[in-house]
Amino acid sequence: MGNTPILILKEGTKRDKGKDAQYNNIAAARAIADAVRSTLGPRGMDKMLVDSLGDVVITNDGVTILKEIDVDHPAAKMLVEVAKTQDEEAGDGTTTAVVLAGELLKKAVDLIESNIHPTIIAGGYRLACNKAQEILDKCAKPIDPKDKKALKIIAETSMISKSVSGSRDYLADLCVSAISEIAEKIDNEWTVDMDNIQVVKKTGGSMDDSELIQGVIIDKEPVHPGMPTKIAKAKIALLDAAIEVQKTEIDAKIEITDPSQMQAFLDEEENMLRKMVKTIKDSGANVVFCQKGIDDLAQHFLSKEGIFAVRRVKKSDMEKLAKATGANVVTKIDELGADELGTAAMVEVKKIQEDDMTFVTGCKNPKAVSMLLRGGTNHVIDEVERSLDDAMSVVAVAVEDGKMVTGGGSTAVEIAMKLREYAASIGGREQIAIDAYASALEVIPTALAENAGLDPIDILINLRKAHKDKKIHAGLNVYTGKVVDMSSEKVVEPIRVGRQAINSATDAAILILRIDDVIASRGGPGGGMGMGPGGAPDMGMDD
């Protein structure tokens, strides 16, 4: 055949093979990790992200940053997935997971250059990951799901690195109260459904004006101005049916030959609406939340009966109302009875900023609660919401798992030290990979020190010495630069945050390491895998 090249792939397809593909992928993933590294810890900085429409997001929440930036490289997208998984599973620790994955890949480069096969590195990393989980369990301390003091400390630790840290004492109380209200014990297992917490944001006031409502806030007002705006000892009906005259399913024509027939027709419509309102009144309800519409005439009748009515309430709000008040959602008005109603101590309309909102409060045993967030600007409130979401998530997983570990890099250094001992007991080249894994874990205290303007080498030496002396909770105080016991400093987090970060980071690193061939079609994702200035991959970031 001579030297004629055989074309298998389409023209314009880009292909990287062998070490080129590995280095390219690793460089892209590390670029993502470096993008969020400076946000780690209490001394971490924030990022301002501007999208194509000019909308601004200011945050230091790892997953928010990675969701907002427009990532084009396929390997870099895997690290964005790591952050998303961490956020869904544990709620916090997204930056930690991404930085750890980036560091694992960085250490792997040195091993690949020493001619250690990527599969051996992946095998060593997997052994190290399993051992790290065992060590993490041994470092953990039990936590009582009803111990509000301990849960508050966990919430405060989550918020200490966020811009809301100045109000963290007050906001942590809100988080713990909210989770305590909705936590349920089923078959000796605690479960927390975060969907039962409703978050309503309104500009104005300060973060400290945020409040927890033992009930539900509906962003609606009564349908008729003549209705009462405050009802004590409310009996609440939840309707998934329109208080209107139903139209027929098929096209129907009504022929009227006499003006009196027209009046009779209108009178019958009125009677039907009167009957609906009478059914509601007879059930004992004095508050109605309707998921569908309410006819103008029906509004008048309800108003005359002194019934407070709100229409077009969102389905999610109806579900929360049902949980909070104990009412059942009724789909046929005829079947509405006293046993279908819920109760609340107070239903009232309050004006917040420009809007009238309905507050359903004083529910006896609310399994759904609401949080009203306040702040100076929309950007501030958005960041407060993200911070509280993280804090509530970590309190929820602490309640579910019943275990916590110390922060400040203490657990990472302890696992790294124990992994080095474990590596010596493993034969073959895998032990080099386990050693590299241990060194990668130390990126957490290193990044904390760097972000606080401290010398990372000195800090790491002091941390290793403390852990050698059996001080397993020794971590870095970023404010004083000293190595101290993190238990006494009250820096703790649920075990799930560390466990998920280690698992996700390891899985992503192994996945990227095992790729030795990247075939990208023209114009497809990764087709633009060009290198940006300074040899870094061009990820198409907007920030």
N, C-alpha and C positions, 0 to 999 in steps of 0.2 A: 504494500500500500504506500510505500515511500514515507515521506514525512508530512503527509496531509493531516492537518488537525481534525479531530472528530468533534463536532459540536453537539453536545447532548442538551445543554441548557439553552434557553431562549437568549437572543441577543440583548445585551444590556443588563443581564443578571450579574450580580456581584457575588463573588465567592471567596471566603477566607478559610484557609485550611490549617490544621496543625497548631503550632504555637502562636501563629498570627491570630487565629480565631480566639484562642484562649486569652491572650494578652488584651485583645480588643474588648472582649466581653468583661474581663476583670477590670480594665481601666474604666469602662462605662459604669459598672456597678460601684466602683470606688468613688467615682465622681458624684454619684447620688449620695453616698454615705458622707462625703466631705461637705455636701450642700447643707446637711442638717447637723453635722457634728458640733458646730459652734452654738447650737441651741441647747445642748445638754446641760442639765444641772441648774441650781439656783442662780448661778452667775452667767447662764447662757443668754445669748442675745436673740432678738426677734428678727423676723424677716418681713419685708414688705413685698407683697406679690400683686402685680397689676396685670389684669387679663386684657384680651384684645378689645373689650368694650370700655376699658378704663376703670372697671370696678377694682377697688383696693381691698386686700385682706392683709391685716397685720397680725402675726401670730408667731409663737415658737413651738407650736404643737406639730410634731414630726409628720403625722399622717396628713394634717391639713396642708402643710407645705408641699408634700409630695403629690397630693391630689390636685393641687392648684397648678403646679408647673406642668408644662406640656412636654412630656418625655417621649422621645422618638425611638431610642435604641431598645431593641427587644430584651437585652440582658438587664438594662436599667429598669425596665418595666417590672421585672421580677422582684426587684427590691421595693418597688412601690407596692407590689402585692404583699410583701412581707409586712410592711407598715399597716396595710389595710386589715390583714388577718390579725395582727397584734391588737389593733383597735377594736375589732369585733369580739375577740376572745377575752381580752383582759382590760381593755379600755385605756390603759396607760402603758408607758414603756415603748412607744413606737420608735422614738429616736434611738433608744438603746438597741433595739432589735436591728435596725438598719445599720447603725455604726458597727455593731458586732459582725454582721454579715460582710460589710466592707473590709473589716480587719482580717477576718478569716481568709478572704480572697487575697489580701495583700501578703499574708504569711505564706499562702499557697504558691505565690509567684516565686519566692525564694526557693521553695522546695522543688518546683518544676525546673528552675535553672540549675539545681543540683542533680538533675536527671532522675528525680523520683517521679514515678508514673502517677498521673492524676487519679487513677483508680485506687492506688495504694493510699494516696492522701485522703480520698473520699472515705475509704475504709477506716482509716485512723480517726478521721473527724467523727464518723458515726459511733465508733467505740467511745471516743471522748465525750460525745453528747450524752450517751446512755449513762456513763459514769458520772457526768456532771449533774444529771437529774437525781441520782442517788445521793450525791454529796449535798445537793440543795435541800433534799428532804431532811437530811440529818441536821442541817443548819437551822431548819424552820422551828418556830415556836408556836404552840397552839393558841388559838384565840376564841373566846366565847362570843358567839354571834349576838348575845345580849349585852356585851360589855361596851357600852356607848363611849367610854373614855378611850379605849383602845381603837375603836373604829374612827373616832374623831382624829386621833393621831395619824392614822393611815390617810384620811382625807386631807389633812394639813400637809403631809409629806408630798402628796400628789400636786398640791397647789403651790408649794413653795417655789417652784421654778417658773411659775406663770406670772403674768402681770397683775393678777388679783391677790398676790401674796400679802399685800398690806391689809386686806380684809379677810384673810384666810380663817381667822378664829371664828368669826361670825358665820361665814359661808360654810365652813366645815360642819358647824352645828346644824345648818339647814340640810346639808347632804345626809348626815347621819339620821336626822329626824325623818326625812323623806324615805330613806331605805328601810328604816325600822317599821314604818307604817305599812309598807307594801310587802315586806318579807313574809313568806308563808312556809310553814313546816308541813311537808307532805311525806308520809312514811319515814319519819325520822331524818329526812333530808331537807335542808333549807333551800328554798328557791326564791329568786328575785326576778320579776319581770319588769324590765326598765320601761316598757311601753306604758306602764301604769303611772308614770310620772309625766305630767303635762308641763311643758315649759312655755311661758308667755313672756315676750320681750317688749318693754316699753321704754323709750328714751325719757330722760328727765331724772332728777334726783341723783343719788350716788349709788355705788355698789351696795353700801350698807342699808339702803332702803329696799333691797330685795327682800321678799318674804315668802314663807311657805304657807299655803292655804290648805287646811284640812278639808279638802273637797275639790271642786273643779271650777275653773274660770272659763266662761263661754264668751267669746269675742263677739257678742250680739247684744241687742237691746230688745225690750218688749215690742211686739208688733203694733200696738195701739197706744197712743198717748194717754188714753183714759185709764190704762191699767195701773194697778199699784206698783210702786218701785221698790217696795220692801215688804217681804212676807216672812213673819216668824212662824216657827213650827210648820214648815212647809211639807205638804203631801204632794209628792212629785210623780207625774205621769210621763212616761217616755213613749212617744208614738212614732212608729215607722209607717205612718199612713197620713195621707193628705186630709186636712179638714176642709174639704171642697166637695162639690157635687161631681161625682165621677162621670167621666165621658165614656161612651160605649166603645168597645174594642173594635167594632165594625163601623163603617160609614152608615150613619142613620139619618133619615130625613123626617122632620116632624112638620106635618102640614096643619096650619091653623087657619080656620075659615071664619072665625068670629073673634072680635076683640076680647070678649070675656074669657075665651079659651087661653088667650095670651096671658091674661092676668092669673088664671088658674095655674098655668104652667109656672109662672114666676112665683106664685104663692107656694107651690109644691117644692120648688127649689129652696125657698126660704124655710119651709117646714123641715126639710131634710137636714139643713144646716142647724136649725134649732134643736132637732133631735140629737144630732152629734154632740152639740154643746151640753145638752141636758144629760147625756150619757156620761160625759166627762164630769159634770157637776155632781151627779148622783154617786159616782165612784168615791167622792170625797176629795178629789184632787183640787188643789188651789194653785198649782204650778204645772204648766205643760211645756215640755220640750219636744218639738216636732221636727222630724228629719226632712219632711217634705213641706209643701206650701200650706198656707192658711188663707182661706177666702176672705175678702174684705168684709163681707157681711158677718162671717163667723167671728172675725176679730171684734166686731161691734158687740156681738152676743157675749163673747168671752169677757169683754171689758165690763159689760153690764153686770155679769155674775161675779165680778171682782177676781177673775182668774188671771194670773200672770202667764203670758204665753210667748214663746220664742220659736221662730220658724227657721227652716233650712240649717239645722245644726249638723255639723260634720259627723260622719259615721264614727270616726275615732273618738270624738267628744262624747257621743252617745254611749259608747262602750265604757268610757271612763265614768260617766254619770251613773251608769248601771252598777258599776263596781263600788263607787263611792257612796251611793244612796241606798243601795239594796233593791232598786226598782227593776222590773222586767221590761224589756222593750216589747211593746204590743204592736202587732201588725194590723189588727182589725179593731176599730174603735168600739164596735158592739161588744167585744169581749173584755173591755176594760172594767176591772173591778177593784175593790179596796185591797185585795191581796196582791195586786200587780204594782201597787204604788211604793215609792221609796220615800225616805224621810230626810230632812235636813233642818238644823236649828234655824237657819236663816238663808233666804234667797233675796239678794238685793242688787240694785244697779248702782255701780260706782263709776264716776267719770275719771278716767286715767288719761292724762294729756287731752287730746281732742275727742277721744272715743268713749262711748258708754259701754261698759262691760258688765256681764252678769256674774256675780259671785255666789256659788252654792257652797255654804260653809257650815261647820258644826255637824258634820256627819258622824254618826255614832262610832262606826268601826270602818273608817275609809280604807278601801283596798286600792284606791287611786287618789293621788294628791297632785296639787299644782304648785308650780314655782313661778312667781312673778319676778322677773329680773329687771333691774333698773340700772341706768348708767348714763354718763354724760353724752356720749355719741353712739351711733349705730355700731361703729368699729369696736368701741369698748364693750358694748353689750354682747356682740358676737363672740369676743374673746372670753367674756365672763361665762357665756353659755358653754363654750368649748371646755373651759377649765372645770366648770361644775359637772359637765358630762363625764370627764375623766375621773373626777373625785367620786362621783356617785357610782361609777362603774367599779372602781377599786374597792369601795366599801361593799358593794354588792358581791363581788367575787370573794372578798374576805369572809363575808357571812356564809357564802356557799361552801367554801373550801375549809374554813376554820383554821387556816395556818398563815403565818406571816414570817417574813425574813427582814433582816436589816438592810438599809441602803448605804449610800455614800461610798459605793465601790467595795464595801466590806465582803459581801457574798462572792463577788467576782474574784477577789484576791484569794479568798479561802478555797474556792473551787480550783483556781489555777494552781495553788500550792499542792492540793491533794492530787490533782491530775498529773503533776510532775512526778510525784511518788508512784502513781499508778503506771505511768509510762515506762518506768524502769522495770516493772514486772512483766511488761509485754515484749515478746520477742519480735524480731524482724523490723522492717522499715516503718511499720505503723507507729512505732514509738516516737519516731521523729515528728510525725504528723500530730500525735497527741501532745507532744511538747509545744509544737507550733500553735495548737488550739489553746493551750494554757496561756501562752504569751498573748494570743489574740484577746482573751477575756480581760486582760489587764488594760485594754484600751479604755474601759469604762472609767476607772480611777484616773488614768492618764488624761482623758478628755475633760473630766471634771476639774483637774488641776490646771490644765491649759486655759480653760474658759475662765478660771478664777485668777489667772495671771500668776500662778505659782509654778515652781520648777517641777515638772512631772517626774524627772529622774529621782530627785531627792524624796519626793512624796512616795513613789513606788518602793524605794529602798526601805523607808520607814514603815510602810504598810506591810511589806514582806516580813520585816523583823518582828512586828507586833503579832502577826499571824503565826510566826515560828514559835513565839512565846505563848501559844495556845489562846490568844485573844481573838476568838473567831468573829466577834462583832466589831472589830477595829476598822474604822473607815475614816474618810477625809472630811473634816469640817472646812468647807470652802471659805468661810468668813475669817477664820483664824489661821488657816493653813496648817493646823495641827492634826495629828492622827489621834482620834478619840473613840470611845465606845459609842456606837450608834444607837444602842438601846437606851442609854441615858440621855442621848441627844434627841430621842424621840423621832428618829428617821427610820420608818418601817414601811413595808409594802406587802401586799398579798403574795403568796408563793406563786400564784398563777402568772403574775407579770414576768418574773424571772424564768419560769418554766417555759412559757410560750415564746419568750424572746430567744432563748437558747435553741428551742426546737425549730422555730421559723428560720432563724439566721443560718443554722446548720443545713437545713433542707435546701435553702436557696443557694448557699455556697457550693454544696455538693452538686446540685443541678447545673450550675454554671461551669463548674470545674470539668464536668464530664463531657462538655461540648467541644468537639475538635473540628467541626465543619459548619460554617454558617453560609447558607445559600439564600440570598435575598433577591427577589425579583425586582425588576426596574420599577421604581416609584412606590414599592411596597414599604411597610415598616421595616426599618433597618436598612432599606435601600440607601437612605441618607446616613450611613454609618461613617461619615467623614470625620476627620479629627478637627477639633476646634483649635483656637490659638493655644500655643504652648504644648501641643501634642495631646491635649485632653479631648475626649470624644465630644462632639457637638450634639447636645441632647435637645436642642431647641427649647431651652428654658426661657420663661418669660420674666423671671424675677430679676 
